[in-house]
Amino acid sequence: MLRGLWKLTWIEIKVFMREPLGAFGTIGFPVVVFLVIGRVAGRNIPAPSLATSGFLRVGLPVLVALLIAVSSVISLVTIVSIYREGGILKRLRATPLRPQTILTAHVIVKLALTAATLALMVLAGKRYYPIGIHVPWFGFTIALLISTLCILSIGFLIASIVPTARFAQPIGAAILYPMIGISGLFTPLDSMPPVLHAAALALPMTYAVSLLGGIWKGDAWSAHRGDVAALALVFFVCTALSAKVFRWE
Amino acid sequence: MNNLKSPRPVIQVSGIRKTYGRTVAIDEVSFEVNDGEIFGLIGPNGAGKTTTMECIEGIRTLDRGTISVLGLDPFRQVYKLQDRIGVQLQQAQLQKRIKVWEAIDLWASLYKKKPADAERLLDQLGLADKRDAWFMNLSGGQKQRLFIALALINDPEVVFLDELTTGLDPQARRAIWDLVRGIRERGKTVFLTTHLMEEAERLCDRVAIIERGRIIDIDTPQRLVDRHCPERTVVLATDDLTAEERFRAIPRIESLERSDMQFTIRGRGEDLVTEVIHCLSENRMRVTDFRMIVPNLEDVFLKLTGHSIRD
């Protein structure tokens, strides 16, 4: 039973919004950057019907979505380790709050922020990237939620084992960003050296990219059963592992 | 009034041991805490106070031994237990930017029982005008009072307070002591740890002295002093020329020192003072100064461990 979940979630959102850079840094900043780039580069972007704009049409939206997801996961890793170092996790634990309630509240906060940022980006992007109009938004949102949950579980595993809060952010970034690099988003998997190819196939980000890109292009879900299964597998393995090794103090 | 009924233990600790790696934090620790008393676990930093308390609260596992709190196993039935106890942890923090009322509101929502009247609690703890303040902007004393409020929000049967006045100024400390006595008056049991002997002496009905992970002795502060430090000293000044001779005749005195007109009389047991006063009045001696030096828990600790608690 998740007693206190909604109250804790709401308080965590409020506390986060009170951070000097909390709301703007997470939601506002990406949108502003996006708008500025759009204004500067907007006129130079070739018409969407051109075959050469493949990355722009599919790769860029997927990249943006993943970056939002990864940055919110990294901020989750940081918050969990700060809470641990400050004894907040321990204090919450000495109440009838279940551990999973505390963690679920944080996941909900991060998912909500991811969704809010994505929605703002879409609104802002509509002006500059008219290609997005026929995109299956509902399906894409679901795909992003699945991908984010999977990345979150990796984040929790990192949060469970980072020694101090100071290392949380760099370690999280060092693990997650390279995963995007070899996910097949920039270089097709087939043209990678065999070692990188094998690594890419072992990493969940590759499946997230495949799922997000496919859904964005309008693929049927049935074509991406393998991706969803891979993401779910990583989610369950990482969640089970972090439940074993998570430290409260 | 508690003396009239036979004491009912609400906490029973029996032979517990806890190690961290190769360090033995506590070993063979056993004691009972009775319903409605303030029980103090006293000892220097690192003696095992917090470890013992956290094992009882169910947030640490034991290596050996058993604990029962309100008839529950604190580790296996931790959620059931946490519904009925209130906990203040040493050096705990809350979210920097959480408001006082938000913390109270959150805590109140966590318990099955109908929560205590939050507004009244804030009022009693002198936090009413701070209800909209962020946690990070509270003073040390205000933070501690908030933690006490959180520990009391579920109207708990047993309240755990770990080093709750550490870092507070003497005035704030006294105010907190009054609050703790108030908790007992409402029929709650209080289990606290402290390394301040004065705090233990003024607040606790019974104390257990812990040193290097082991309990050395348990009793009321008064009985501990009587048992381990029965020495009594009377210092008085008189210009009576026969004084020295008469004092020497007092039964059971162990030493008599004189410096000018001031006498220091040492002996054992409560009777010493009675004997001295009897001698003074019988001989109608004029006394210009009269002081008693009574040992306290600090002296008991020194005697039992061979070092001061501050070392």
HADDOCK unambig.tbl for C-alpha pairs under 7 A between the chains (distance, minus, plus):
assign (segid A and resid 3 and name CA) (segid B and resid 110 and name CA) 6.06 0.50 0.50
assign (segid A and resid 4 and name CA) (segid B and resid 106 and name CA) 6.91 0.50 0.50
assign (segid A and resid 4 and name CA) (segid B and resid 109 and name CA) 5.84 0.50 0.50
assign (segid A and resid 4 and name CA) (segid B and resid 110 and name CA) 5.38 0.50 0.50
assign (segid A and resid 7 and name CA) (segid B and resid 106 and name CA) 6.20 0.50 0.50
assign (segid A and resid 8 and name CA) (segid B and resid 106 and name CA) 6.62 0.50 0.50
assign (segid A and resid 15 and name CA) (segid B and resid 97 and name CA) 5.44 0.50 0.50
assign (segid A and resid 15 and name CA) (segid B and resid 98 and name CA) 5.81 0.50 0.50
assign (segid A and resid 18 and name CA) (segid B and resid 97 and name CA) 6.70 0.50 0.50
assign (segid A and resid 86 and name CA) (segid B and resid 93 and name CA) 5.78 0.50 0.50
assign (segid A and resid 87 and name CA) (segid B and resid 92 and name CA) 5.06 0.50 0.50
assign (segid A and resid 87 and name CA) (segid B and resid 93 and name CA) 5.52 0.50 0.50
assign (segid A and resid 88 and name CA) (segid B and resid 92 and name CA) 6.38 0.50 0.50
assign (segid A and resid 88 and name CA) (segid B and resid 93 and name CA) 5.18 0.50 0.50
assign (segid A and resid 88 and name CA) (segid B and resid 94 and name CA) 5.20 0.50 0.50
assign (segid A and resid 88 and name CA) (segid B and resid 95 and name CA) 6.83 0.50 0.50
assign (segid A and resid 91 and name CA) (segid B and resid 89 and name CA) 6.77 0.50 0.50
assign (segid A and resid 91 and name CA) (segid B and resid 92 and name CA) 6.07 0.50 0.50
assign (segid A and resid 94 and name CA) (segid B and resid 59 and name CA) 6.83 0.50 0.50
assign (segid A and resid 94 and name CA) (segid B and resid 87 and name CA) 6.76 0.50 0.50
assign (segid A and resid 95 and name CA) (segid B and resid 82 and name CA) 5.73 0.50 0.50
assign (segid A and resid 96 and name CA) (segid B and resid 79 and name CA) 5.20 0.50 0.50
assign (segid A and resid 96 and name CA) (segid B and resid 82 and name CA) 5.44 0.50 0.50
assign (segid A and resid 96 and name CA) (segid B and resid 83 and name CA) 6.08 0.50 0.50
assign (segid A and resid 96 and name CA) (segid B and resid 110 and name CA) 6.30 0.50 0.50
assign (segid A and resid 96 and name CA) (segid B and resid 111 and name CA) 6.76 0.50 0.50
assign (segid A and resid 97 and name CA) (segid B and resid 110 and name CA) 6.49 0.50 0.50
